[in-house]
Amino acid sequence: MAGERRRLLLSFAYFALLLASYYLIRPVRDALAAGAGAGTIKYLASAVFLAMCLLVPLFGWLVSRVRRVWLLPGIYGFFALNLVLFALAFALVPSAAWLGPAFYVWTTVFNLFVVSVFWSFMADLWREAEGRRLFGVIAAGGSLGGLAGPLLARLLVGSLGHAGLALLAAALLCGALGMVLLLLRDAAGRASTPARLSFAEPVGGEILAGLTGLVRSPYLLGIAALVALGSVLGMFVYIELARAAAAAFASGEARTAFYAQRDLWVNGIACVLQLAAVGPLARRVGVRPVLTGSAALTVCAFAALTLAPLAGTLVAINVLLRVVEFGLGKPARDMLYTVVDTETQYKTKNLIDTVVYRAMDAASGWLHAGLTALGLSLAGVASAGTALALVLVGVAWAVGSGYRRRGGV
């Protein structure tokens, strides 16, 4: 038990530092996107998708060839160096036309890769029963970091500027790297470490095994459908909120403070859910009801926006959807990977979390543009979202059933 507590504390601190780093710069990204105009988001999302298409095969090659004891720290060190370079750009050429779009694309890629790698590592490190019991607590570490990041951004953006925030984010990411090294050393030092925890070896397999594994497995295709539908619904709200923020706030700093405040509310409530609800619910009622319940809450959110298509409702719905996603939906989805093999945990999970996610982001950006071009108001977009959310409920139930058939609860 002492060893488990140590791994739990290290995992908690690792995720806290990782998301503190991301949420410190996320308000900067969102403020720059809102300042560029809501109409540019579909182009930025498409650029992110193209970047993912190029990077995922490279990641598959690295996972197949590089020992995990080097791969995991190397990924975080690479992104920390990138943050230092962006800090220099913000300091030296803050008004460069390329800087805002480049930072948006890079930050989105950074978030998807480092968080996906984190949960791949956790699914590799913890067994299925341990995951149901502890993943909610570990996710709460991320929400704690998600509270610290936007709070620091709101307090320091006026004095440090975007360059200072990027440097601070790099320092926090180096702290997360330190937690990775301690977890790897702890796993290597345990005599009872099972074969699946042999981090001194690469995962092996084919570079595109994530793709072939996905198309051959109805279970994994169901997880991909969950992510895809959630991405479409989230992007609809994100674009509408960016339009509202651009109209309400004139300066980039004011928009950064607004998004930071939004993230504070989201991560504070999500942290409470993760600590108090996810673990007990997953143990007592199982993962399927948690997944299905979070999807049902999404239906309610879009139905409410359909009935009251106001700016205040939009902000509240954005907070609710993100709370449901990070407080319930994502921890439950990550438990789904504890019943699959190591190669799937790294390769297929990364493919779903990056390429599938951002493909649907890009598609939904253009879909939203098409709906608004046809004359649909916010209420009309919300009605379309309600219909998609109903589909999400059915998919969540089916995937939860597949998890049970594979030995989960």
Buried (B, 14 or more C-beta within 10 A) or exposed (E): EEEEEEBBBBBBBBBBBBBBBBBBBBBBBBBBBBBBEBEBBBBBBBBBBBBBEEBBBEBBEBBBEBEBBBBBBBBBBEBBEBBEEBBEBBBEEEEEEEBBBBBBBBBBBBBBBBBBBBBBBBBBBBBBEBBBBBBBBBBBBBBBBBBBBBBBBBEBBEEBBBBBBBBBBBBBBBBBBBBBBBBBEBBEEEEEEEEEBBBEEBBEBBBBBBBEBBEEBEBBBBBBBBBBBBBBBBBBBBBBBBBBBBEEBEEBBBBBBBBBBBBBBBBBBBBBBBBEBBBEBBBEEBBBBBBBBBBBBBBBBBBBBBEBBEBEBBBBBBBBBBBBBBBBBBBBBBBBBBBBEBBBBBBBBBBBBBBBBBBBBBBBBEBBBEBBEEEBEBEBBBBBBBEBBBEBBEBBBBBBEBBEEEEBB
